[in-house]
Amino acid sequence: MTLYVVHSRKTGSPVLDFAMLRLPTLRAAIIGVSCFRLGIGALPFLLPLLMQVGFGLSRSGRAS
């Protein structure tokens, strides 16, 4: 990623132009989507933890 940032600053028309992040609406959208994707990506790991710790369920599905 760092190498691409250095390369994009030297190139006249980069594929990903980081100067577009100066637009507040685009920056807010990217931050919002990134938070959403992190949450959805963590769901398969956090849901079993919720079932075990929060609800007290074991692997068999019975509360202990």
MDAnalysis code that builds the backbone (N, CA, C; Angstrom):
import MDAnalysis as mda
import numpy as np

u = mda.Universe.empty(192, n_residues=64, atom_resindex=np.repeat(np.arange(64), 3), trajectory=True)
u.add_TopologyAttr("name", ["N", "CA", "C"] * 64)
u.add_TopologyAttr("resid", np.arange(1, 65))
u.add_TopologyAttr("resname", ["MET", "THR", "LEU", "TYR", "VAL", "VAL", "HIS", "SER", "ARG", "LYS", "THR", "GLY", "SER", "PRO", "VAL", "LEU", "ASP", "PHE", "ALA", "MET", "LEU", "ARG", "LEU", "PRO", "THR", "LEU", "ARG", "ALA", "ALA", "ILE", "ILE", "GLY", "VAL", "SER", "CYS", "PHE", "ARG", "LEU", "GLY", "ILE", "GLY", "ALA", "LEU", "PRO", "PHE", "LEU", "LEU", "PRO", "LEU", "LEU", "MET", "GLN", "VAL", "GLY", "PHE", "GLY", "LEU", "SER", "ARG", "SER", "GLY", "ARG", "ALA", "SER"])
u.atoms.positions = np.array([
    [0.830, -1.190, 0.000],
    [0.000, 0.000, 0.000],
    [0.874, 1.253, 0.000],
    [1.919, 1.208, 0.809],
    [2.815, 2.359, 0.876],
    [3.490, 2.601, -0.469],
    [3.890, 1.527, -1.124],
    [4.533, 1.684, -2.434],
    [3.565, 2.275, -3.457],
    [2.285, 1.874, -3.378],
    [1.317, 2.443, -4.312],
    [1.108, 3.933, -4.049],
    [1.059, 4.336, -2.797],
    [0.873, 5.758, -2.482],
    [2.033, 6.562, -3.054],
    [3.248, 6.066, -2.891],
    [4.416, 6.756, -3.455],
    [4.312, 6.798, -4.977],
    [3.914, 5.683, -5.580],
    [3.795, 5.614, -7.041],
    [2.690, 6.553, -7.549],
    [1.548, 6.591, -6.839],
    [0.426, 7.404, -7.318],
    [0.735, 8.899, -7.254],
    [1.601, 9.298, -6.348],
    [1.977, 10.717, -6.277],
    [2.861, 11.129, -7.443],
    [3.607, 10.169, -7.988],
    [4.503, 10.472, -9.102],
    [3.812, 10.366, -10.450],
    [2.714, 9.601, -10.510],
    [2.028, 9.342, -11.776],
    [1.050, 10.472, -12.091],
    [0.911, 10.776, -13.359],
    [0.005, 11.844, -13.768],
    [-1.458, 11.510, -13.574],
    [-1.847, 10.273, -13.874],
    [-3.248, 9.862, -13.701],
    [-3.285, 8.494, -13.018],
    [-3.246, 8.473, -11.685],
    [-3.235, 7.194, -10.972],
    [-4.598, 6.497, -11.029],
    [-4.606, 5.205, -10.824],
    [-5.849, 4.428, -10.824],
    [-6.711, 4.838, -9.634],
    [-6.125, 4.891, -8.451],
    [-6.815, 5.354, -7.255],
    [-6.230, 6.707, -6.862],
    [-7.027, 7.745, -7.002],
    [-6.560, 9.092, -6.695],
    [-6.963, 9.438, -5.261],
    [-6.001, 9.500, -4.356],
    [-6.276, 9.769, -2.953],
    [-6.656, 11.223, -2.703],
    [-6.483, 12.079, -3.685],
    [-6.909, 13.474, -3.538],
    [-8.432, 13.568, -3.472],
    [-9.137, 12.550, -3.953],
    [-10.601, 12.552, -3.886],
    [-11.098, 12.438, -2.449],
    [-10.242, 11.982, -1.540],
    [-10.650, 11.880, -0.141],
    [-10.823, 13.246, 0.514],
    [-10.460, 14.293, -0.177],
    [-10.691, 15.641, 0.348],
    [-12.165, 16.011, 0.311],
    [-12.951, 15.303, -0.516],
    [-14.395, 15.540, -0.562],
    [-15.025, 14.952, 0.701],
    [-15.709, 15.767, 1.504],
    [-16.234, 15.267, 2.776],
    [-17.269, 14.162, 2.618],
    [-18.083, 14.223, 1.562],
    [-19.103, 13.192, 1.387],
    [-18.478, 11.848, 1.027],
    [-17.479, 11.865, 0.173],
    [-16.813, 10.621, -0.197],
    [-16.050, 10.045, 0.990],
    [-15.390, 10.900, 1.746],
    [-14.653, 10.441, 2.922],
    [-15.600, 9.823, 3.950],
    [-16.756, 10.463, 4.180],
    [-17.740, 9.924, 5.126],
    [-18.295, 8.590, 4.641],
    [-18.528, 8.472, 3.341],
    [-19.045, 7.221, 2.794],
    [-18.027, 6.093, 2.934],
    [-16.776, 6.372, 2.675],
    [-15.739, 5.342, 2.771],
    [-15.545, 4.909, 4.217],
    [-15.564, 5.857, 5.147],
    [-15.424, 5.513, 6.564],
    [-16.625, 4.689, 7.030],
    [-17.824, 5.087, 6.616],
    [-19.026, 4.353, 6.998],
    [-19.047, 2.942, 6.452],
    [-18.688, 2.788, 5.188],
    [-18.667, 1.459, 4.572],
    [-17.579, 0.593, 5.204],
    [-16.454, 1.193, 5.544],
    [-15.374, 0.431, 6.182],
    [-15.809, -0.091, 7.552],
    [-16.484, 0.751, 8.327],
    [-16.990, 0.300, 9.636],
    [-18.022, -0.804, 9.467],
    [-18.895, -0.670, 8.482],
    [-19.907, -1.698, 8.217],
    [-19.253, -3.017, 7.827],
    [-18.262, -2.956, 6.944],
    [-17.592, -4.173, 6.500],
    [-16.832, -4.845, 7.640],
    [-16.234, -4.050, 8.529],
    [-15.565, -4.621, 9.698],
    [-16.558, -5.338, 10.593],
    [-17.722, -4.727, 10.789],
    [-18.746, -5.346, 11.616],
    [-19.284, -6.627, 11.020],
    [-19.570, -6.625, 9.734],
    [-20.080, -7.824, 9.065],
    [-19.001, -8.905, 9.031],
    [-17.763, -8.520, 8.838],
    [-16.674, -9.502, 8.815],
    [-16.420, -10.127, 10.176],
    [-16.691, -9.390, 11.246],
    [-16.466, -9.909, 12.594],
    [-17.642, -10.731, 13.099],
    [-18.777, -10.646, 12.440],
    [-19.985, -11.330, 12.899],
    [-19.812, -12.840, 13.079],
    [-19.190, -13.576, 12.153],
    [-19.028, -15.015, 12.376],
    [-18.171, -15.355, 13.598],
    [-17.321, -14.440, 14.026],
    [-16.483, -14.688, 15.195],
    [-17.157, -14.224, 16.486],
    [-17.949, -13.153, 16.398],
    [-18.568, -12.605, 17.593],
    [-19.873, -13.292, 17.969],
    [-20.600, -13.843, 17.002],
    [-21.865, -14.496, 17.302],
    [-21.704, -15.728, 18.184],
    [-20.752, -16.638, 17.912],
    [-20.548, -17.755, 18.843],
    [-20.107, -17.286, 20.233],
    [-19.331, -16.228, 20.292],
    [-18.916, -15.688, 21.582],
    [-20.115, -15.164, 22.358],
    [-21.032, -14.502, 21.660],
    [-22.260, -14.033, 22.295],
    [-23.075, -15.202, 22.826],
    [-23.190, -16.261, 22.033],
    [-23.972, -17.424, 22.462],
    [-23.357, -18.092, 23.691],
    [-22.041, -18.219, 23.707],
    [-21.383, -18.913, 24.810],
    [-21.304, -18.053, 26.062],
    [-20.797, -16.843, 25.939],
    [-20.560, -16.005, 27.109],
    [-21.835, -15.264, 27.517],
    [-22.500, -14.662, 26.561],
    [-23.665, -13.845, 26.871],
    [-24.881, -14.646, 27.285],
    [-25.171, -15.723, 26.544],
    [-26.368, -16.509, 26.805],
    [-26.084, -17.782, 27.588],
    [-24.819, -18.123, 27.788],
    [-24.442, -19.304, 28.567],
    [-24.731, -20.619, 27.861],
    [-24.733, -20.628, 26.537],
    [-24.999, -21.857, 25.791],
    [-23.708, -22.619, 25.541],
    [-23.801, -23.932, 25.539],
    [-22.642, -24.761, 25.225],
    [-22.708, -25.162, 23.755],
    [-21.791, -26.023, 23.339],
    [-21.780, -26.472, 21.939],
    [-23.001, -27.289, 21.609],
    [-23.582, -27.983, 22.598],
    [-24.754, -28.800, 22.336],
    [-26.017, -27.963, 22.214],
    [-25.968, -26.704, 22.595],
    [-27.117, -25.835, 22.475],
    [-27.939, -25.716, 23.748],
    [-27.501, -26.389, 24.800],
    [-28.231, -26.323, 26.070],
    [-27.539, -25.339, 26.995],
    [-28.344, -24.614, 27.740],
    [-27.782, -23.694, 28.736],
    [-27.229, -24.491, 29.902],
    [-26.053, -24.071, 30.370],
    [-25.451, -24.802, 31.482],
    [-25.592, -24.078, 32.793],
])
